[in-house]
Amino acid sequence: MSTLCVGCGQCSTACPMDLPVMELFRTAAARTQARFDYIPGRNPDEPLPLSVFEDQEFTDLAAD
């Protein structure tokens, strides 16, 4: 959802636990886009950031 949310708010309205779902999606989207230097709509041929995996992508997070 981090690249598909349009910010309509229906998920927050429908949430039976009254969670701010839209805000959570927006936060996740912003962090995903920043981490992968991804701007939605910039290039329709550009793959979505979470659909492409590179072996050495998160070496800075892996423990030795």
VOSE-102983 format. One record per residue (C-alpha): x, y, z. Coordinates in steps of 0.1 Angstrom, whole numbers, plus 5000, padded with zeros to 4 digits. Each point is the difference from the previous one (the first is absolute). Last residue first. Layout:
! residues N
XYZ;...
***
This chain:
! residues 64
527949015106;496650175006;498150134970;498750355000;502850174979;499949704977;496450104991;500149994962;502849754995;497849734985;497850234980;496249975001;497650184978;496350015007;500350215031;501350304981;497349994972;501749964967;500750314978;498249974967;497350265011;502850255007;499550285025;496549885009;500949915036;503450145011;502449745012;503450075016;499849655015;500350105037;498150324994;497149844982;499749725026;500150255029;497350234983;497849704992;500249855035;499050345015;497250034975;498849655007;500050075037;498150334995;497449814979;499649745027;499350245029;498649725022;496350015010;500149635009;497249924976;502050164971;497550114974;500650385003;503749955002;500049784969;497750254982;502550295005;500350094963;503850035003;500949854966;501749705015;501849784974;503750055007;500049905037;497149774995;
***
